[in-house]
């Protein structure tokens, strides 16, 4: 899937979410949504936070978005936990706080949220809010990669190319580049082809076979 198609799908998903919220909570008036959120409904709290963060049916207000993301996150809503972590990283509606971001990313990642898994891996690489730890970064990148996150796949390719934490393995790097390219990651195919110039034909064949096996296992 190419980049433009993935972008189009993201827009369509946002439009669908908007329609769902409108249908559930009564047109452009979000009063019913807010009422249910105030009664403790975690899904309503998340949707209300999303409406505030996007300015959907209400004036954009990041502070209110953070408040409602937090209430939903505290009830275990994985999407809210991820979004709350994201708000802390960017300083949207709240002071930047990498430690808090890591805390909420971890809660979301442990529930299986792929974006949170990738971002948590990134925090471990950069040492933002945690001590740098490439082994933990590898763990979370791999979990995200298994769910089809192309950015995580290319990060793993780079780790295998450089021999960071894992033994240097060009075939594994080739595999992850190939998969990331199939998932629409820009320049993944270019990096794969550059990598191939350093590889033997046997290494390339192994990388291609590993990619086929990965795709069969993680459709």
N, C-alpha and C positions, 0 to 999 in steps of 0.2 A: 504494500500500500504506500503510495507516494505521499510526500509532505502535504501537498495541496489537498489531497483527498482526506487525510487525517484532520486537517484544519477544518474542512467542510463538515466532517462528521462531528467535530467538537461543537461547531456552531449549531448543527441540527440538534445535538443532545441538549444544549442550553435552551433552545427554543422549546423542545419537548418538555423540559423541566418547568419552564415558565408556564406552559399550557396546563401542565398537571397541577401546579400551585394555584393557578387561577381557577381551575375547575373545582379544586378541593376547597379553596378558601374564599370563593365568592368574588370573581372578577378582579378588577384592579384594586378594589378595596381589600386591604389585608387585615382588616379588623378581626375577622374570624380566625385567621391564622394566629394573630397575636393572642387572641383569647385562649385558644387551645395551648399555645406555648406557655402562657401564664399559668395554665392549669397543670403544667408538668409534662406535656406530650413532647418527647425528645425529637421526634420527626418534625413536628411543628416548630420547635425551637430551632432546629437546623435550617428549615426552610425560611423562617423569619430572618435568621442571621444572613442567609444567602441573599434574601431580598434587600436587606440593608447594605450588604457589601457590593451588590451590583446596581443598586438604585432601581430595583424592579418594583414599581408600584408605590415607591416611597423615596424620599430624598436620600441619596447615598450618605451613609453614616457609619464609618468604620468602628467607632467606639461602641455603638449599639450592636454592630455585627459581632465584635469581640465578646460582648456581654452575652449574647445568645448562643454563639458558638461554644462558649465556656459552659453554659448551662446544659446544653446538649452533650458536650464532651464529658461532663461530670457524670452523666447517666450512661456513659459507655458508647455513645454514637461515634463510630470509627471515622466517618467522614468529617464530623465536627472536630474531632481530635486532630486530624490532619490539618484542617483549615485553621484551627487555632494555632497550631505550631507554625504554619505558614505566616500568619499575622505577626507572630513574635519575631520571626526571622526578618520580615520586611519592616517592622515597626509601624504596621497599619493599625491605627486606633489604640495603640499601646506602645510603650517604650520597647525598643529592641531588647530581647532577652534570649540569648542562645540556649541557656540552660533550660528555660521553660519550653523553648521550641523542641529541644531534644526530648524532654519529658513527655510532651504530647505526641510527638512523632513516634516515640517508642510505643506508647499505648495503642496508637492506631496501627503501627506496623505489626505488633504482636497479634492484632486481630486480622491481619492479612491484607491490609490496604497497601497496594503496590506502590503508589506514589509516596506514601510515608516510608516504606521500606527503602526506596531509592534515596529519598532525602536524608534519612537517618544514616545511610551509608556515606553520603556526601559530608555530613557533619563529622563523622569519624575520620574521614580523610583530611578535612580542613582543620580539625581540632576546634570546631566551634561549639562551645558549650560542654565539650568532653575532651579528655586527653586523646590526642591522635592515636588511632588504633586500626591499622590496615587489615588485621584479621577480622575484626568486627565489621569493618567496611565491606570486606569480601563476602561475609555471611549475608549482609543485608542486600548488597548488590545482586547476589545470586538469587535470593528469594524474589526480588523484583524482576530479575531477568526471566525467571521461570514463569512469571505472569505476563511476559511479553513487553516489558518496558525496554524500549530500544536504547535509551540513554544508559541504563544499567548494563545492557549487553555490550555496548561499546566501552564502558568503563572496565568491564572484565577483560575485554580484548586487550586493552592497554596494559592491564596488570599482568596478563600472561606474556605480552610482548616484552615488558621490562623486567619481568621476574620479581614483581613486588608481592611479597608474602608467599606466593605460589612459585614453584619452579618455572623458569622460562620455558614456554611451550608454544611454538609458532603455530602448530596445528590447532591447538585450543583457541589461540588468538584469531586465527583464520575463521574458525567455526563461529565465534561470537560476532566477528565482522560480517560474515555472510548472513547470519540471522538478523542482525541489526539492519543490514541493507534491505532485507526482505520486509522488515517492519517500517521501512521508510526513513531511516536515520540518514540525514544529509551527510555525504562524503564517506559513509561507511564502506561502500563499494570501492571508492578510490583508495582508502586506507588498506582494504583487503588486497587490492591489486599491487600496491606498493610493497606490502608484506610478502606477497607471493614471490617477489623478485629475490628475496632472501632465503626462500625455501626450496627444498628438493621436490621433485615430482611426487615422491612418496609421501612427503609431509603434506603437500597440497591435497593429495587423494585422501589422506587420513582426515584432514580438516573438512573436506566435503562430505565424507561419510559421517563424521561426527555431527555435522550440521543437519544431515538428513535424519539421523537418529534423534537429535534434540527436537526437531520439528514434529516428528511422529509422537514423541513422548509429551510434548507441550504444544498441542495444536492451537 
